Amino acid sequence: MSQFESEVGDAELDALFAQAREPNEADAGAAERFLAGHRVRVARTQAQIQTRPLWVRPRIPAKWLAAALASAAVIAGVGVLRPSLAPGDLPASAAYAAYQDALGEGW
């Protein structure tokens, strides 16, 4: 028999689990004490928030800042990666011009 096995039978375990699931007066008292304390804390927080001036209130995270930065990055990326709309040599004609300069006319 290992150290994890015990002498407790299945019927005794079932009885223990059933007893643990049944609410009793101690559970009800603990729940009422918790809820009473919770209500006091919520009321105190609400009173503190309502009595503060507007400029002292907690800051709201600026989620729009991340969206604006992401939009700026996309616009900058599109501006850099897209082909230039200005008239100019295409890469093939630029290569042709380089060969013509290096090798002379009629290469």
N, CA, C and O atoms as a Tinker XYZ file with bonds, in Angstrom:
   428  protein
     1  N      0.849000   -1.175000    0.000000    73     2
     2  CA     0.000000    0.000000    0.000000    64     1     3
     3  C      0.897000    1.240000    0.000000    63     2     4     5
     4  O      1.813000    1.349000    0.815000    81     3
     5  N      0.629000    2.171000   -0.915000    73     3     6
     6  CA     1.449000    3.379000   -1.005000    64     5     7
     7  C      0.991000    4.404000    0.027000    63     6     8     9
     8  O     -0.009000    4.219000    0.722000    81     7
     9  N      1.765000    5.501000    0.103000    73     7    10
    10  CA     1.436000    6.531000    1.085000    64     9    11
    11  C      0.179000    7.309000    0.712000    63    10    12    13
    12  O     -0.406000    7.979000    1.564000    81    11
    13  N     -0.241000    7.230000   -0.539000    73    11    14
    14  CA    -1.416000    7.978000   -0.976000    64    13    15
    15  C     -2.711000    7.190000   -0.801000    63    14    16    17
    16  O     -3.797000    7.769000   -0.802000    81    15
    17  N     -2.604000    5.930000   -0.656000    73    15    18
    18  CA    -3.795000    5.119000   -0.432000    64    17    19
    19  C     -4.129000    5.158000    1.052000    63    18    20    21
    20  O     -3.234000    5.214000    1.895000    81    19
    21  N     -5.405000    5.130000    1.365000    73    19    22
    22  CA    -5.800000    5.182000    2.771000    64    21    23
    23  C     -6.820000    4.086000    3.044000    63    22    24    25
    24  O     -7.225000    3.333000    2.159000    81    23
    25  N     -7.204000    4.034000    4.279000    73    23    26
    26  CA    -8.155000    3.016000    4.720000    64    25    27
    27  C     -9.600000    3.465000    4.528000    63    26    28    29
    28  O    -10.522000    2.723000    4.865000    81    27
    29  N     -9.810000    4.643000    4.003000    73    27    30
    30  CA   -11.158000    5.196000    3.857000    64    29    31
    31  C    -11.833000    4.558000    2.650000    63    30    32    33
    32  O    -11.251000    4.485000    1.568000    81    31
    33  N    -13.048000    4.105000    2.842000    73    31    34
    34  CA   -13.785000    3.475000    1.769000    64    33    35
    35  C    -14.547000    4.492000    0.933000    63    34    36    37
    36  O    -14.622000    5.672000    1.276000    81    35
    37  N    -15.109000    4.012000   -0.166000    73    35    38
    38  CA   -15.863000    4.893000   -1.062000    64    37    39
    39  C    -17.099000    5.480000   -0.382000    63    38    40    41
    40  O    -17.437000    6.641000   -0.618000    81    39
    41  N    -17.759000    4.718000    0.433000    73    39    42
    42  CA   -18.962000    5.213000    1.106000    64    41    43
    43  C    -18.613000    6.345000    2.064000    63    42    44    45
    44  O    -19.347000    7.328000    2.164000    81    43
    45  N    -17.496000    6.205000    2.764000    73    43    46
    46  CA   -17.091000    7.273000    3.691000    64    45    47
    47  C    -16.698000    8.539000    2.926000    63    46    48    49
    48  O    -17.020000    9.649000    3.349000    81    47
    49  N    -15.997000    8.367000    1.793000    73    47    50
    50  CA   -15.636000    9.529000    0.982000    64    49    51
    51  C    -16.880000   10.226000    0.434000    63    50    52    53
    52  O    -16.953000   11.455000    0.433000    81    51
    53  N    -17.845000    9.456000   -0.026000    73    51    54
    54  CA   -19.087000   10.050000   -0.517000    64    53    55
    55  C    -19.787000   10.845000    0.575000    63    54    56    57
    56  O    -20.319000   11.926000    0.320000    81    55
    57  N    -19.788000   10.312000    1.786000    73    55    58
    58  CA   -20.430000   11.010000    2.908000    64    57    59
    59  C    -19.682000   12.303000    3.222000    63    58    60    61
    60  O    -20.311000   13.326000    3.494000    81    59
    61  N    -18.362000   12.274000    3.190000    73    59    62
    62  CA   -17.577000   13.488000    3.446000    64    61    63
    63  C    -17.830000   14.551000    2.383000    63    62    64    65
    64  O    -17.995000   15.727000    2.706000    81    63
    65  N    -17.862000   14.143000    1.123000    73    63    66
    66  CA   -18.131000   15.101000    0.043000    64    65    67
    67  C    -19.532000   15.681000    0.147000    63    66    68    69
    68  O    -19.722000   16.875000   -0.080000    81    67
    69  N    -20.503000   14.867000    0.483000    73    67    70
    70  CA   -21.879000   15.354000    0.640000    64    69    71
    71  C    -21.951000   16.348000    1.791000    63    70    72    73
    72  O    -22.634000   17.367000    1.685000    81    71
    73  N    -21.257000   16.066000    2.888000    73    71    74
    74  CA   -21.249000   16.969000    4.037000    64    73    75
    75  C    -20.572000   18.301000    3.668000    63    74    76    77
    76  O    -21.011000   19.362000    4.112000    81    75
    77  N    -19.521000   18.246000    2.870000    73    75    78
    78  CA   -18.814000   19.465000    2.481000    64    77    79
    79  C    -19.662000   20.321000    1.547000    63    78    80    81
    80  O    -19.518000   21.544000    1.544000    81    79
    81  N    -20.542000   19.709000    0.755000    73    79    82
    82  CA   -21.371000   20.459000   -0.187000    64    81    83
    83  C    -22.579000   21.107000    0.475000    63    82    84    85
    84  O    -23.152000   22.037000   -0.093000    81    83
    85  N    -22.980000   20.655000    1.641000    73    83    86
    86  CA   -24.176000   21.196000    2.295000    64    85    87
    87  C    -23.845000   22.518000    2.974000    63    86    88    89
    88  O    -22.913000   22.587000    3.776000    81    87
    89  N    -24.605000   23.576000    2.657000    73    87    90
    90  CA   -24.362000   24.849000    3.345000    64    89    91
    91  C    -24.819000   24.761000    4.803000    63    90    92    93
    92  O    -25.778000   24.060000    5.126000    81    91
    93  N    -24.122000   25.475000    5.665000    73    91    94
    94  CA   -24.504000   25.498000    7.075000    64    93    95
    95  C    -24.511000   26.942000    7.576000    63    94    96    97
    96  O    -24.312000   27.871000    6.793000    81    95
    97  N    -24.741000   27.136000    8.885000    73    95    98
    98  CA   -24.842000   28.486000    9.438000    64    97    99
    99  C    -23.503000   29.226000    9.339000    63    98   100   101
   100  O    -23.483000   30.439000    9.132000    81    99
   101  N    -22.402000   28.514000    9.482000    73    99   102
   102  CA   -21.086000   29.162000    9.405000    64   101   103
   103  C    -20.855000   29.728000    8.002000    63   102   104   105
   104  O    -20.314000   30.823000    7.851000    81   103
   105  N    -21.267000   28.978000    6.985000    73   103   106
   106  CA   -21.123000   29.469000    5.613000    64   105   107
   107  C    -21.978000   30.711000    5.381000    63   106   108   109
   108  O    -21.522000   31.676000    4.768000    81   107
   109  N    -23.202000   30.687000    5.864000    73   107   110
   110  CA   -24.097000   31.834000    5.688000    64   109   111
   111  C    -23.550000   33.056000    6.420000    63   110   112   113
   112  O    -23.615000   34.167000    5.895000    81   111
   113  N    -23.016000   32.867000    7.615000    73   111   114
   114  CA   -22.444000   33.980000    8.373000    64   113   115
   115  C    -21.225000   34.561000    7.684000    63   114   116   117
   116  O    -21.068000   35.781000    7.622000    81   115
   117  N    -20.361000   33.700000    7.165000    73   115   118
   118  CA   -19.165000   34.177000    6.460000    64   117   119
   119  C    -19.557000   34.936000    5.200000    63   118   120   121
   120  O    -18.961000   35.966000    4.884000    81   119
   121  N    -20.544000   34.439000    4.485000    73   119   122
   122  CA   -20.987000   35.118000    3.269000    64   121   123
   123  C    -21.583000   36.483000    3.603000    63   122   124   125
   124  O    -21.332000   37.458000    2.894000    81   123
   125  N    -22.359000   36.560000    4.664000    73   123   126
   126  CA   -22.967000   37.847000    5.049000    64   125   127
   127  C    -21.901000   38.843000    5.493000    63   126   128   129
   128  O    -21.989000   40.026000    5.163000    81   127
   129  N    -20.894000   38.382000    6.240000    73   127   130
   130  CA   -19.813000   39.283000    6.658000    64   129   131
   131  C    -19.038000   39.788000    5.439000    63   130   132   133
   132  O    -18.693000   40.967000    5.372000    81   131
   133  N    -18.766000   38.915000    4.489000    73   131   134
   134  CA   -18.048000   39.333000    3.293000    64   133   135
   135  C    -18.856000   40.354000    2.505000    63   134   136   137
   136  O    -18.330000   41.387000    2.092000    81   135
   137  N    -20.150000   40.058000    2.296000    73   135   138
   138  CA   -20.987000   40.970000    1.512000    64   137   139
   139  C    -21.149000   42.320000    2.207000    63   138   140   141
   140  O    -21.175000   43.353000    1.538000    81   139
   141  N    -21.258000   42.332000    3.526000    73   139   142
   142  CA   -21.386000   43.597000    4.245000    64   141   143
   143  C    -20.110000   44.427000    4.067000    63   142   144   145
   144  O    -20.185000   45.629000    3.813000    81   143
   145  N    -18.948000   43.797000    4.197000    73   143   146
   146  CA   -17.682000   44.508000    3.994000    64   145   147
   147  C    -17.521000   44.985000    2.564000    63   146   148   149
   148  O    -17.013000   46.080000    2.320000    81   147
   149  N    -17.951000   44.166000    1.624000    73   147   150
   150  CA   -17.856000   44.537000    0.213000    64   149   151
   151  C    -18.730000   45.745000   -0.087000    63   150   152   153
   152  O    -18.308000   46.656000   -0.798000    81   151
   153  N    -19.929000   45.758000    0.444000    73   151   154
   154  CA   -20.831000   46.892000    0.212000    64   153   155
   155  C    -20.247000   48.178000    0.801000    63   154   156   157
   156  O    -20.364000   49.245000    0.199000    81   155
   157  N    -19.618000   48.079000    1.980000    73   155   158
   158  CA   -18.999000   49.257000    2.597000    64   157   159
   159  C    -17.850000   49.760000    1.735000    63   158   160   161
   160  O    -17.720000   50.966000    1.527000    81   159
   161  N    -17.012000   48.855000    1.230000    73   159   162
   162  CA   -15.879000   49.266000    0.389000    64   161   163
   163  C    -16.363000   49.908000   -0.907000    63   162   164   165
   164  O    -15.797000   50.910000   -1.342000    81   163
   165  N    -17.394000   49.351000   -1.529000    73   163   166
   166  CA   -17.921000   49.923000   -2.774000    64   165   167
   167  C    -18.508000   51.303000   -2.516000    63   166   168   169
   168  O    -18.280000   52.223000   -3.300000    81   167
   169  N    -19.257000   51.463000   -1.433000    73   167   170
   170  CA   -19.856000   52.760000   -1.110000    64   169   171
   171  C    -18.764000   53.789000   -0.824000    63   170   172   173
   172  O    -18.876000   54.939000   -1.246000    81   171
   173  N    -17.716000   53.393000   -0.116000    73   171   174
   174  CA   -16.625000   54.318000    0.190000    64   173   175
   175  C    -15.913000   54.755000   -1.086000    63   174   176   177
   176  O    -15.590000   55.932000   -1.246000    81   175
   177  N    -15.668000   53.816000   -1.991000    73   175   178
   178  CA   -15.002000   54.149000   -3.257000    64   177   179
   179  C    -15.862000   55.082000   -4.089000    63   178   180   181
   180  O    -15.354000   56.049000   -4.656000    81   179
   181  N    -17.160000   54.806000   -4.171000    73   179   182
   182  CA   -18.060000   55.663000   -4.935000    64   181   183
   183  C    -18.112000   57.069000   -4.348000    63   182   184   185
   184  O    -18.149000   58.048000   -5.094000    81   183
   185  N    -18.116000   57.180000   -3.016000    73   183   186
   186  CA   -18.153000   58.487000   -2.373000    64   185   187
   187  C    -16.869000   59.259000   -2.648000    63   186   188   189
   188  O    -16.914000   60.469000   -2.869000    81   187
   189  N    -15.723000   58.578000   -2.639000    73   187   190
   190  CA   -14.450000   59.248000   -2.916000    64   189   191
   191  C    -14.398000   59.743000   -4.356000    63   190   192   193
   192  O    -13.908000   60.843000   -4.615000    81   191
   193  N    -14.892000   58.952000   -5.282000    73   191   194
   194  CA   -14.863000   59.343000   -6.689000    64   193   195
   195  C    -15.786000   60.542000   -6.924000    63   194   196   197
   196  O    -15.436000   61.451000   -7.677000    81   195
   197  N    -16.933000   60.552000   -6.302000    73   195   198
   198  CA   -17.897000   61.631000   -6.534000    64   197   199
   199  C    -17.472000   62.934000   -5.875000    63   198   200   201
   200  O    -17.880000   64.003000   -6.328000    81   199
   201  N    -16.668000   62.880000   -4.824000    73   199   202
   202  CA   -16.263000   64.114000   -4.157000    64   201   203
   203  C    -14.999000   64.716000   -4.753000    63   202   204   205
   204  O    -14.660000   65.851000   -4.418000    81   203
   205  N    -14.303000   64.023000   -5.602000    73   203   206
   206  CA   -13.092000   64.555000   -6.226000    64   205   207
   207  C    -13.454000   65.553000   -7.318000    63   206   208   209
   208  O    -14.476000   65.403000   -7.988000    81   207
   209  N    -12.620000   66.569000   -7.498000    73   207   210
   210  CA   -12.820000   67.451000   -8.654000    64   209   211
   211  C    -12.519000   66.692000   -9.948000    63   210   212   213
   212  O    -11.857000   65.655000   -9.925000    81   211
   213  N    -12.995000   67.199000  -11.046000    73   211   214
   214  CA   -12.834000   66.514000  -12.326000    64   213   215
   215  C    -11.373000   66.334000  -12.710000    63   214   216   217
   216  O    -11.023000   65.321000  -13.316000    81   215
   217  N    -10.510000   67.289000  -12.374000    73   215   218
   218  CA    -9.125000   67.204000  -12.806000    64   217   219
   219  C     -8.305000   66.247000  -11.949000    63   218   220   221
   220  O     -7.146000   65.984000  -12.270000    81   219
   221  N     -8.873000   65.720000  -10.872000    73   219   222
   222  CA    -8.160000   64.791000  -10.006000    64   221   223
   223  C     -8.618000   63.359000  -10.223000    63   222   224   225
   224  O     -8.024000   62.432000   -9.672000    81   223
   225  N     -9.638000   63.167000  -10.994000    73   223   226
   226  CA   -10.175000   61.821000  -11.202000    64   225   227
   227  C     -9.152000   60.917000  -11.867000    63   226   228   229
   228  O     -8.263000   61.403000  -12.566000    81   227
   229  N     -9.260000   59.623000  -11.665000    73   227   230
   230  CA    -8.277000   58.717000  -12.260000    64   229   231
   231  C     -8.269000   58.813000  -13.779000    63   230   232   233
   232  O     -9.300000   59.034000  -14.414000    81   231
   233  N     -7.096000   58.645000  -14.335000    73   231   234
   234  CA    -6.948000   58.758000  -15.780000    64   233   235
   235  C     -7.506000   57.524000  -16.473000    63   234   236   237
   236  O     -7.364000   56.402000  -15.987000    81   235
   237  N     -8.130000   57.747000  -17.594000    73   235   238
   238  CA    -8.637000   56.661000  -18.423000    64   237   239
   239  C     -7.542000   56.315000  -19.420000    63   238   240   241
   240  O     -7.020000   57.214000  -20.080000    81   239
   241  N     -7.174000   55.046000  -19.554000    73   239   242
   242  CA    -6.103000   54.713000  -20.483000    64   241   243
   243  C     -6.442000   55.132000  -21.912000    63   242   244   245
   244  O     -7.560000   54.930000  -22.386000    81   243
   245  N     -5.469000   55.711000  -22.575000    73   243   246
   246  CA    -5.680000   56.216000  -23.932000    64   245   247
   247  C     -5.456000   55.095000  -24.931000    63   246   248   249
   248  O     -4.360000   54.943000  -25.470000    81   247
   249  N     -6.488000   54.318000  -25.175000    73   247   250
   250  CA    -6.385000   53.231000  -26.145000    64   249   251
   251  C     -6.308000   53.774000  -27.561000    63   250   252   253
   252  O     -5.808000   53.108000  -28.468000    81   251
   253  N     -6.797000   54.968000  -27.740000    73   251   254
   254  CA    -6.774000   55.561000  -29.071000    64   253   255
   255  C     -5.350000   55.891000  -29.483000    63   254   256   257
   256  O     -5.066000   55.981000  -30.677000    81   255
   257  N     -4.437000   56.074000  -28.517000    73   255   258
   258  CA    -3.054000   56.390000  -28.852000    64   257   259
   259  C     -2.402000   55.225000  -29.596000    63   258   260   261
   260  O     -1.682000   55.439000  -30.572000    81   259
   261  N     -2.645000   54.011000  -29.146000    73   259   262
   262  CA    -2.094000   52.845000  -29.832000    64   261   263
   263  C     -2.671000   52.722000  -31.242000    63   262   264   265
   264  O     -1.951000   52.390000  -32.183000    81   263
   265  N     -3.949000   52.985000  -31.384000    73   263   266
   266  CA    -4.569000   52.915000  -32.713000    64   265   267
   267  C     -4.001000   53.991000  -33.632000    63   266   268   269
   268  O     -3.785000   53.734000  -34.817000    81   267
   269  N     -3.755000   55.196000  -33.107000    73   267   270
   270  CA    -3.194000   56.268000  -33.926000    64   269   271
   271  C     -1.773000   55.941000  -34.359000    63   270   272   273
   272  O     -1.400000   56.195000  -35.504000    81   271
   273  N     -0.978000   55.381000  -33.454000    73   271   274
   274  CA     0.391000   54.998000  -33.814000    64   273   275
   275  C      0.404000   53.877000  -34.855000    63   274   276   277
   276  O      1.220000   53.890000  -35.777000    81   275
   277  N     -0.485000   52.925000  -34.707000    73   275   278
   278  CA    -0.560000   51.844000  -35.689000    64   277   279
   279  C     -0.985000   52.377000  -37.052000    63   278   280   281
   280  O     -0.454000   51.949000  -38.077000    81   279
   281  N     -1.925000   53.296000  -37.073000    73   279   282
   282  CA    -2.359000   53.883000  -38.343000    64   281   283
   283  C     -1.234000   54.672000  -38.996000    63   282   284   285
   284  O     -1.052000   54.608000  -40.212000    81   283
   285  N     -0.481000   55.414000  -38.193000    73   283   286
   286  CA     0.643000   56.169000  -38.739000    64   285   287
   287  C      1.707000   55.234000  -39.314000    63   286   288   289
   288  O      2.307000   55.535000  -40.346000    81   287
   289  N      1.940000   54.107000  -38.650000    73   287   290
   290  CA     2.917000   53.138000  -39.158000    64   289   291
   291  C      2.454000   52.538000  -40.480000    63   290   292   293
   292  O      3.260000   52.349000  -41.391000    81   291
   293  N      1.179000   52.243000  -40.590000    73   291   294
   294  CA     0.656000   51.689000  -41.844000    64   293   295
   295  C      0.770000   52.712000  -42.970000    63   294   296   297
   296  O      1.175000   52.371000  -44.081000    81   295
   297  N      0.421000   53.950000  -42.691000    73   295   298
   298  CA     0.500000   54.988000  -43.723000    64   297   299
   299  C      1.946000   55.204000  -44.151000    63   298   300   301
   300  O      2.225000   55.342000  -45.342000    81   299
   301  N      2.866000   55.236000  -43.191000    73   299   302
   302  CA     4.275000   55.411000  -43.533000    64   301   303
   303  C      4.799000   54.216000  -44.334000    63   302   304   305
   304  O      5.562000   54.391000  -45.284000    81   303
   305  N      4.394000   53.016000  -43.956000    73   303   306
   306  CA     4.822000   51.827000  -44.694000    64   305   307
   307  C      4.301000   51.817000  -46.111000    63   306   308   309
   308  O      5.031000   51.460000  -47.036000    81   307
   309  N      3.057000   52.203000  -46.300000    73   307   310
   310  CA     2.490000   52.251000  -47.650000    64   309   311
   311  C      3.195000   53.325000  -48.466000    63   310   312   313
   312  O      3.450000   53.136000  -49.655000    81   311
   313  N      3.508000   54.446000  -47.837000    73   311   314
   314  CA     4.191000   55.513000  -48.543000    64   313   315
   315  C      5.589000   55.128000  -48.985000    63   314   316   317
   316  O      6.047000   55.569000  -50.039000    81   315
   317  N      6.269000   54.319000  -48.203000    73   315   318
   318  CA     7.635000   53.915000  -48.541000    64   317   319
   319  C      7.642000   52.747000  -49.528000    63   318   320   321
   320  O      8.468000   52.713000  -50.440000    81   319
   321  N      6.748000   51.814000  -49.355000    73   319   322
   322  CA     6.798000   50.586000  -50.147000    64   321   323
   323  C      6.108000   50.673000  -51.499000    63   322   324   325
   324  O      6.427000   49.886000  -52.390000    81   323
   325  N      5.188000   51.584000  -51.684000    73   323   326
   326  CA     4.490000   51.641000  -52.970000    64   325   327
   327  C      5.409000   52.265000  -54.022000    63   326   328   329
   328  O      6.285000   53.057000  -53.677000    81   327
   329  N      5.229000   51.931000  -55.263000    73   327   330
   330  CA     6.070000   52.530000  -56.305000    64   329   331
   331  C      5.799000   54.025000  -56.423000    63   330   332   333
   332  O      4.692000   54.502000  -56.171000    81   331
   333  N      6.804000   54.717000  -56.799000    73   331   334
   334  CA     6.685000   56.168000  -56.923000    64   333   335
   335  C      5.755000   56.510000  -58.082000    63   334   336   337
   336  O      5.822000   55.893000  -59.145000    81   335
   337  N      4.898000   57.486000  -57.873000    73   335   338
   338  CA     3.985000   57.916000  -58.927000    64   337   339
   339  C      4.603000   58.992000  -59.805000    63   338   340   341
   340  O      4.047000   59.349000  -60.843000    81   339
   341  N      5.751000   59.508000  -59.389000    73   339   342
   342  CA     6.412000   60.539000  -60.181000    64   341   343
   343  C      7.017000   59.905000  -61.433000    63   342   344   345
   344  O      7.454000   58.755000  -61.394000    81   343
   345  N      7.045000   60.653000  -62.552000    73   343   346
   346  CA     7.638000   60.075000  -63.765000    64   345   347
   347  C      9.132000   59.838000  -63.558000    63   346   348   349
   348  O      9.837000   60.656000  -62.967000    81   347
   349  N      9.579000   58.722000  -64.052000    73   347   350
   350  CA    10.987000   58.395000  -63.901000    64   349   351
   351  C     11.287000   57.108000  -64.630000    63   350   352   353
   352  O     10.405000   56.484000  -65.222000    81   351
   353  N     12.515000   56.733000  -64.579000    73   351   354
   354  CA    12.929000   55.498000  -65.256000    64   353   355
   355  C     12.417000   54.291000  -64.509000    63   354   356   357
   356  O     12.498000   54.239000  -63.282000    81   355
   357  N     11.903000   53.342000  -65.214000    73   355   358
   358  CA    11.554000   52.075000  -64.619000    64   357   359
   359  C     12.844000   51.297000  -64.396000    63   358   360   361
   360  O     13.853000   51.632000  -65.016000    81   359
   361  N     12.865000   50.311000  -63.573000    73   359   362
   362  CA    14.104000   49.581000  -63.312000    64   361   363
   363  C     14.729000   48.997000  -64.573000    63   362   364   365
   364  O     15.954000   48.987000  -64.691000    81   363
   365  N     13.931000   48.513000  -65.515000    73   363   366
   366  CA    14.505000   47.937000  -66.735000    64   365   367
   367  C     15.197000   49.018000  -67.561000    63   366   368   369
   368  O     16.285000   48.787000  -68.089000    81   367
   369  N     14.585000   50.187000  -67.681000    73   367   370
   370  CA    15.211000   51.239000  -68.464000    64   369   371
   371  C     16.420000   51.813000  -67.724000    63   370   372   373
   372  O     17.355000   52.297000  -68.361000    81   371
   373  N     16.414000   51.768000  -66.403000    73   371   374
   374  CA    17.578000   52.216000  -65.643000    64   373   375
   375  C     18.737000   51.255000  -65.865000    63   374   376   377
   376  O     19.887000   51.679000  -65.984000    81   375
   377  N     18.436000   49.959000  -65.922000    73   375   378
   378  CA    19.491000   48.982000  -66.189000    64   377   379
   379  C     20.027000   49.166000  -67.606000    63   378   380   381
   380  O     21.234000   49.078000  -67.833000    81   379
   381  N     19.142000   49.417000  -68.544000    73   379   382
   382  CA    19.569000   49.664000  -69.919000    64   381   383
   383  C     20.473000   50.888000  -69.991000    63   382   384   385
   384  O     21.476000   50.878000  -70.704000    81   383
   385  N     20.128000   51.938000  -69.261000    73   383   386
   386  CA    20.956000   53.141000  -69.246000    64   385   387
   387  C     22.323000   52.856000  -68.633000    63   386   388   389
   388  O     23.328000   53.400000  -69.090000    81   387
   389  N     22.371000   52.017000  -67.613000    73   387   390
   390  CA    23.660000   51.677000  -66.997000    64   389   391
   391  C     24.523000   50.889000  -67.965000    63   390   392   393
   392  O     25.719000   51.158000  -68.079000    81   391
   393  N     23.942000   49.916000  -68.667000    73   391   394
   394  CA    24.715000   49.155000  -69.655000    64   393   395
   395  C     25.205000   50.065000  -70.783000    63   394   396   397
   396  O     26.345000   49.941000  -71.231000    81   395
   397  N     24.369000   50.952000  -71.227000    73   395   398
   398  CA    24.737000   51.852000  -72.322000    64   397   399
   399  C     25.884000   52.775000  -71.894000    63   398   400   401
   400  O     26.790000   53.042000  -72.684000    81   399
   401  N     25.849000   53.256000  -70.666000    73   399   402
   402  CA    26.940000   54.096000  -70.172000    64   401   403
   403  C     28.231000   53.308000  -70.032000    63   402   404   405
   404  O     29.308000   53.834000  -70.316000    81   403
   405  N     28.142000   52.055000  -69.599000    73   403   406
   406  CA    29.336000   51.253000  -69.361000    64   405   407
   407  C     29.938000   50.718000  -70.670000    63   406   408   409
   408  O     31.157000   50.716000  -70.838000    81   407
   409  N     29.095000   50.273000  -71.578000    73   407   410
   410  CA    29.598000   49.595000  -72.768000    64   409   411
   411  C     29.542000   50.450000  -74.026000    63   410   412   413
   412  O     30.119000   50.081000  -75.049000    81   411
   413  N     28.871000   51.564000  -73.966000    73   411   414
   414  CA    28.785000   52.426000  -75.133000    64   413   415
   415  C     27.544000   52.108000  -75.953000    63   414   416   417
   416  O     26.752000   51.238000  -75.591000    81   415
   417  N     27.388000   52.814000  -77.047000    73   415   418
   418  CA    26.225000   52.652000  -77.916000    64   417   419
   419  C     26.249000   51.293000  -78.591000    63   418   420   421
   420  O     27.312000   50.807000  -78.978000    81   419
   421  N     25.104000   50.687000  -78.732000    73   419   422
   422  CA    24.948000   49.450000  -79.484000    64   421   423
   423  C     25.580000   48.232000  -78.813000    63   422   424   425
   424  O     26.002000   47.321000  -79.525000    81   423
   425  N     25.658000   48.172000  -77.632000    73   423   426
   426  CA    26.265000   47.039000  -76.921000    64   425   427
   427  C     25.557000   45.768000  -77.244000    63   426   428
   428  O     25.928000   44.709000  -76.738000    81   427
